């Protein structure tokens, strides 16, 4: 976004508990004393999502290789949910039951935040109020659904099915990001800048 001084690039896990030194992409080092104020994490969902559950089975036999990758993804997911941070949000699609993730706090939809699409998104929240809709619209279709879903629908919806579905499906809608910033950023008197990605972090 043209602001390398706001971002770090690399493995986020060494930093999520705070009490660390982070180097932003402009080369500057920053000492973080104590914990972050707010952690918003978007861990990869490739192996955890219910949409990919069909790849877990070969007939009636569990695909052990994919299942093992899913367990690794679950462990990564839980690192964020159990981080040493007073306020946490972890975002992911509806997970496959086989991985037994903790129950999510709420499900949100883009059409509740000014984007006319459906895309069920789960939020796991700690010490944060549920996100409230800001601009409810009538959905015109499903945003970047799975390939098996798209084949069942008419040509009028094909514009929603991009060739690069995984990349587009992983993007956070601006209206949802703004709602998070406005509703959760206001829980402290002093607003804080935020940087989010595969595990976003915010600090005053």
C-alpha angles and dihedrals in degrees: 000000000000094000109100088164089069099052143065123199123207140044107353098192097087089059107042096089093052124223091104145105117251126193115213122214091263088065096254120137120220127191115221111203112194126351130323115264094229135008120200111181131189104186118185113276101194095114100026102050120105087224089069096044092105088069090060093073134059099195102309094334120101113240097236095193093055091041090055090051088051091054090052089050090050091052090051090048092052092051088069097040091052097040120134095256128117096225123036137174121181116187127202141137121265103300128228111261093227091075094053097217117183114274112275120239099227145346120233132189130208090233088066090061105045102283116109097223139095119232114151107226125182124213123200106201134192119189091343127111117241112274111259123220114255106184117013115202137175107262117235095195148322118299114237098331124188119284093250089055094050094055090061095057135079128260092259089074098046092100088070094056105080122190089234094052098153094055095044093043090056095058119104115233112243093231091056092047090050091050090052092049095046099041101036098030089059092059086087124053093231113060115230130209115242136210117191135178131112087357110354122209134200129195134173 
